[in-house]
Amino acid sequence: MTEQSKETKAVWERTRELGRQLDEVNGRLDTLEGQKLADRLQELSLVVKKLADKPENDAPAVWNWNTFNPQQQANAWDILLKWVEGTFRVRWPRSYKEMLGYSDRGSSCWWQHPDMVESLTSLMMSHHWAYLDSEASPLRVAEWLGRWLPDAVRQGKFILEECKNSYGEGNGHKHDLFENKAIQTDHEQLGQYLHMLRTGEVPS
């Protein structure tokens, strides 16, 4: 009888301890529910997403003119021309004239040169980076003025250099048919060489 009482007492003690622990767990659960963790987690996820999102005034993505359809090209031209005439020409008129060829003549064929269009696009993007980006700074402006602008002007003058003798009176721009024919011949020879490489005809 005595042994049985000890066992019963031990079971009661254990049951009482488990009950106390259960009360603690219930108390913690009530505390957690009172803190509305689900709502806080949702708020936190929104904050993280907002931090990860790019600012609305961030620089546009790099343009790849080769991938633009006609409508996209027209829209890109609108943006580029607005910057070229409304910002570049107004704020840096001498650089504008030198780069686009207006220093030597009253008309220019710059817009017919894909490499010039690419150079101007890059200049516009770097201007945005220097002046309008959310992290724009005096150092970026100094770099644009001292590096990117002079380099773009140099590129523009180089691109139009061979067109100086290709202007008709009021005609704008005309292509050198003989040069195009020579380039085509070079391409044909290169194609023939590549064919010989593939077929093993080129001597080792």
Solvent accessible surface area in square Angstrom, and as a share of the most:
residue,aa,sasa,rsa
1,M,191,0.85
2,T,93,0.54
3,E,119,0.53
4,Q,117,0.52
5,S,64,0.41
6,K,127,0.54
7,E,116,0.52
8,T,50,0.29
9,K,128,0.54
10,A,61,0.47
11,V,93,0.53
12,W,167,0.58
13,E,80,0.36
14,R,140,0.51
15,T,82,0.48
16,R,159,0.58
17,E,56,0.25
18,L,86,0.43
19,G,30,0.29
20,R,119,0.43
21,Q,76,0.34
22,L,106,0.53
23,D,97,0.50
24,E,79,0.35
25,V,73,0.42
26,N,68,0.35
27,G,35,0.34
28,R,162,0.59
29,L,90,0.45
30,D,96,0.50
31,T,80,0.46
32,L,83,0.41
33,E,127,0.57
34,G,59,0.57
35,Q,76,0.34
36,K,131,0.55
37,L,78,0.39
38,A,77,0.60
39,D,74,0.38
40,R,146,0.53
41,L,116,0.57
42,Q,116,0.51
43,E,107,0.48
44,L,104,0.52
45,S,63,0.41
46,L,111,0.55
47,V,82,0.47
48,V,86,0.50
49,K,126,0.53
50,K,158,0.67
51,L,143,0.71
52,A,82,0.64
53,D,77,0.40
54,K,164,0.69
55,P,69,0.43
56,E,184,0.82
57,N,89,0.45
58,D,46,0.24
59,A,42,0.32
60,P,66,0.41
61,A,83,0.65
62,V,142,0.82
63,W,35,0.12
64,N,76,0.39
65,W,27,0.10
66,N,141,0.72
67,T,95,0.55
68,F,43,0.18
69,N,73,0.38
70,P,115,0.72
71,Q,117,0.52
72,Q,85,0.38
73,Q,69,0.31
74,A,49,0.38
75,N,72,0.37
76,A,5,0.04
77,W,61,0.22
78,D,95,0.49
79,I,93,0.47
80,L,0,0.00
81,L,71,0.35
82,K,160,0.68
83,W,24,0.08
84,V,0,0.00
85,E,64,0.29
86,G,47,0.45
87,T,36,0.21
88,F,0,0.00
89,R,128,0.47
90,V,97,0.56
91,R,166,0.61
92,W,46,0.16
93,P,68,0.43
94,R,184,0.67
95,S,23,0.15
96,Y,13,0.05
97,K,101,0.43
98,E,46,0.21
99,M,0,0.00
100,L,0,0.00
101,G,8,0.08
102,Y,67,0.25
103,S,67,0.43
104,D,99,0.51
105,R,53,0.19
106,G,79,0.76
107,S,58,0.37
108,S,13,0.08
109,C,1,0.01
110,W,13,0.05
111,W,138,0.48
112,Q,66,0.29
113,H,25,0.11
114,P,103,0.64
115,D,76,0.39
116,M,0,0.00
117,V,11,0.06
118,E,79,0.35
119,S,10,0.06
120,L,0,0.00
121,T,6,0.04
122,S,70,0.45
123,L,4,0.02
124,M,14,0.06
125,M,33,0.15
126,S,19,0.13
127,H,16,0.07
128,H,36,0.16
129,W,83,0.29
130,A,0,0.00
131,Y,77,0.29
132,L,105,0.52
133,D,20,0.11
134,S,66,0.43
135,E,125,0.56
136,A,39,0.30
137,S,41,0.26
138,P,114,0.72
139,L,147,0.73
140,R,43,0.16
141,V,36,0.21
142,A,59,0.46
143,E,59,0.26
144,W,0,0.00
145,L,76,0.38
146,G,59,0.57
147,R,136,0.50
148,W,85,0.30
149,L,12,0.06
150,P,65,0.41
151,D,47,0.24
152,A,6,0.05
153,V,15,0.09
154,R,142,0.52
155,Q,63,0.28
156,G,0,0.00
157,K,105,0.45
158,F,146,0.61
159,I,27,0.14
160,L,8,0.04
161,E,95,0.43
162,E,144,0.64
163,C,12,0.07
164,K,103,0.44
165,N,149,0.76
166,S,26,0.17
167,Y,46,0.18
168,G,22,0.21
169,E,181,0.81
170,G,86,0.82
171,N,84,0.43
172,G,23,0.22
173,H,29,0.13
174,K,103,0.43
175,H,121,0.54
176,D,73,0.38
177,L,136,0.68
178,F,171,0.71
179,E,83,0.37
180,N,72,0.37
181,K,143,0.60
182,A,55,0.42
183,I,74,0.38
184,Q,98,0.44
185,T,59,0.35
186,D,83,0.43
187,H,106,0.47
188,E,106,0.47
189,Q,115,0.51
190,L,99,0.49
191,G,38,0.36
192,Q,116,0.52
193,Y,106,0.40
194,L,66,0.33
195,H,102,0.46
196,M,59,0.27
197,L,88,0.44
198,R,187,0.68
199,T,72,0.42
200,G,61,0.59
201,E,97,0.44
202,V,42,0.24
203,P,114,0.72
204,S,163,1.05
